Amino acid sequence: MRIQDLAVVITGASSGIGRATALAFADRGCAVVLAARGADALAAVARECESRGGRATAVPTDVGDAESVRELARVAVERHGRIDVWVNNAAVTVFGAFEDIPLEDFRRVLDVNVMGYVHGARAALPVMREQGRGVLVNVSSIVGAVTQPYAHAYTMSKFAVRALGGSLRQELRLAHGRGVAVCTVLPATMDTPLFQHSANYTGREVVAMPPVYAPERVARAIVRLVRFPRREVVVGPMGRGLILQSKFAPGLVERLMAGQVDRAHLSRRTAAPPASGTLHRPAAGRGSVVGGWHGARRTAVRRAASAAALLAGAAVATRRWWR
């Protein structure tokens, strides 16, 4: 599909990867339909998209509500006559020991990150099948392939997103829906506000675990998928290495990831009181693409230490594999 004058729906468009993706499509002259809970942030994104040459429609949406998502799809079709691309991206997260996370917070993560994607797919796919073409992009995460501690609900949800994508591809193939593609994106750690927005019951501040990449990388990957659809794409070299290693030595990677999360994802210097973050209410303000984690430039020493640990694991895994 050519990236020109497409009608693109993006959930979670008010910040982070969703916002970067909206701007990337606007740069190419596409019409973007922007969905998120925060009306002020959505309006700011819409203005920025239009200033870049795109056309933008802001539709405040809670993806956990199926009717709200159906209305989003209805507005997109009413405004543009079609849905060429639908990006399921909205996500929330909670950190904490398994028994410390309130059940309502655990459930909310699954409602948004799993059922939100189900609602999006059920709204978009009938339109795409009728058109005979379209691309559904589901944003998962490398933790959809490699587990980590203290983020059980988020990790479960991202595994579920990968499973949803595979099942939908199979069903479309059986139904001869060749013009409709379902793609899954697995980003590594991105410089987004997700970590500031997260619910947190660990007692320690959540920080972005290095190495941290710019969210525009994911946006570019999503744009490429519209032109050249693929089953799954991992964004970020460290993410690709982790997933590869996990295939050869899953137990070793589990241990490495556990230690890395404890050392580099939860601050030992800054305490944090229990908080539900943006799980049950949108973030205030105009939103932003980045979270201030300085992208791939984050602390070279820590990045090198992380890479060394993972490469050591890869070496051990490779030796075991070839024995």
C-alpha positions, 0 to 999 in steps of 0.5 A, spaced: 500 500 500 502 506 498 503 511 503 499 517 500 492 519 502 490 514 507 485 514 512 489 511 519 486 510 525 491 510 531 489 509 538 493 511 544 495 517 540 496 522 545 503 520 547 509 516 546 509 511 540 501 513 538 503 520 537 509 519 534 506 514 529 500 520 528 505 525 526 509 520 521 503 519 517 501 526 517 508 528 514 506 523 508 499 527 507 495 522 510 488 523 514 489 521 521 483 519 526 486 520 533 483 516 539 485 517 546 482 519 553 485 525 554 481 531 550 486 536 551 492 532 549 488 529 542 487 536 540 494 538 541 496 532 537 491 534 531 493 541 531 500 538 530 498 533 525 495 539 521 501 543 521 505 538 518 500 537 512 496 531 514 488 532 516 486 530 523 480 528 527 480 527 534 475 522 537 476 522 545 475 514 546 476 509 552 478 503 548 476 498 554 469 500 552 467 496 546 461 502 544 466 507 544 471 504 539 465 502 535 463 510 535 471 511 533 470 506 527 464 510 525 467 517 525 473 514 521 468 511 516 463 517 516 469 522 515 473 518 510 469 513 507 474 507 509 479 505 514 486 503 510 490 502 517 488 501 524 493 501 529 492 498 536 497 502 540 493 504 547 496 501 553 497 502 560 501 498 565 502 497 573 508 495 577 508 491 583 509 484 587 504 480 584 500 480 591 501 487 592 497 489 586 490 491 587 485 486 583 482 492 579 488 495 577 490 488 574 484 487 571 484 494 568 491 493 564 488 487 561 481 491 559 485 496 555 491 492 553 487 486 551 480 487 550 482 494 547 485 491 541 480 486 541 475 492 540 479 495 535 480 489 531 472 487 531 471 495 529 476 495 523 476 488 520 469 488 517 470 495 514 477 492 511 474 486 509 468 489 505 474 494 502 478 488 500 484 491 503 487 494 509 492 493 515 491 492 522 497 493 526 498 491 533 503 494 538 506 489 543 512 489 546 519 485 547 515 483 554 510 479 549 516 474 548 520 475 554 517 475 561 519 480 566 518 481 574 513 486 577 509 487 571 505 481 570 499 484 567 502 488 562 507 482 560 500 477 560 497 482 555 503 483 550 503 475 550 496 476 548 497 481 543 502 476 539 497 471 540 491 475 537 495 477 531 497 470 529 490 467 530 487 473 526 492 472 520 490 464 520 483 466 520 484 471 514 487 466 510 482 461 511 477 466 509 481 468 503 482 475 506 488 476 502 488 484 501 487 484 509 494 484 513 495 483 520 502 485 523 505 485 530 510 490 532 514 488 538 518 495 541 524 494 546 524 500 551 522 506 548 523 514 550 515 515 552 511 517 558 509 510 559 513 509 565 511 516 568 504 514 567 504 507 570 501 505 576 506 503 581 506 499 588 513 497 588 515 503 593 521 504 588 520 509 582 519 506 575 525 508 570 526 506 563 530 500 563 536 501 558 538 501 552 532 506 551 530 508 543 527 513 540 519 512 539 520 515 532 523 508 530 517 504 532 513 510 528 517 508 522 517 501 522 509 502 522 509 506 516 514 501 513 509 495 515 503 499 511 507 499 505 510 492 506 506 488 511 510 482 515 507 478 521 512 481 526 517 486 527 522 487 533 524 494 534 531 496 537 537 491 537 537 489 544 530 487 543 532 482 537 538 480 541 533 478 547 528 474 543 533 470 539 537 468 546 530 466 549 529 461 543 535 458 545 536 459 553 529 461 556 531 459 563 538 463 562 534 469 559 529 469 565 534 470 570 538 475 566 531 479 565 530 478 572 536 481 575 536 487 570 529 489 571 531 489 579 537 493 577 535 498 572 528 498 571 526 500 579 530 505 582 534 504 588 535 511 590 528 514 589 522 511 593 515 512 590 508 512 594 503 507 591 499 510 586 494 508 580 497 512 575 493 513 569 490 507 569 483 510 571 484 517 568 487 520 563 494 524 564 493 531 564 496 536 559 497 536 552 501 530 552 508 528 549 512 523 544 518 523 549 518 521 556 525 525 557 529 518 558 534 521 553 533 515 548 539 511 546 543 516 549 542 514 556 548 513 560 553 509 556 556 505 562 549 502 564 547 501 557 554 497 556 553 493 562 546 491 560 549 489 553 555 485 556 550 481 560 546 479 555 551 478 550 554 473 555 548 470 555 548 469 548 554 466 548 552 461 553 546 459 549 550 458 543 555 453 546 549 449 549 545 449 542 551 447 538 553 441 543 
